[in-house]
Amino acid sequence: MRPSLFLLGASAGLTLAQIPPNLDFADFTKYLPFCSNSLSYMLNSSVNPTTYANADGLTVFLTLDFPFFEFLAKGLPGGVIGQIETKNLANIELLDGLFSLFQVPGQYPSASINGTEFLTTRFTDPKYNFVTGGAKLLVHRDATSFYIKTGLNLISDVVIPDLKYNGGIIHVLNQQASPLYSVNDTGYVLNIPFLTALADAHPEIETTSDLTIFAPTGHPVGPGQVDKYVIQGKVLYSTEIVGSKTYKTLGGTTITVSKDGAGNIRVNGVKVAEADILVQNGVVHTIGGPMYT
């Protein structure tokens, strides 16, 4: 069910189109009762208690309430995945600052997004972010879709775009977005054994900044080989790969990353199966087989 532009605001019978102009963030969002859960966290944050009230030049992604309540009512899965999600949901410090992951400095109306872009957010907590300059948010818009992608490959569609308050823009999402998870936790939840093997072989990888990881799927890689699939010091999102270029890996080998005219990405000739899985310290691209370097 998508929300209607005629959902009631703070006054009975008021539509979104009739919200008074020139309101700051706090006053404008009083007319968005269907996002009250997100707003409760944001406006009462102990991390940045004044960040939002007078936000200027900011794009904010808010989440509808009902999908979040449905998620809580459903309960968490069992096993290791449930333990990981419980750990993150119980981390009050992480949750308190998490909404800065859904805030992008500058104003980005929907018409300004063409294709896939990686926008730098205000999430810079050094305990949970290891990307220089701040965590990135994948934002995509084309003729038929407008969405963001966050941790664990979770896609949230924009269902109400371009709500303009004084100094900024709000886009409303259809479901809760996810924090960016660690390499190990991402591997467990998304069933990418290479990532858990990498974290086991190199525990320090979790706090190493600016990583690009090429993760083979369906083909085990020995512990002594996993670091040959990791570039440190350069986060290669798919949009940053142009032509062909060589990079040195953590294992000391050299790999060649390329993109052809059709947009296919390859590393040492092996095709990328899924690009742009976001983690706390960079990006993961899965590849269809092992590299021989």
Disulfide bonds with the S-S distance in Angstrom:
none
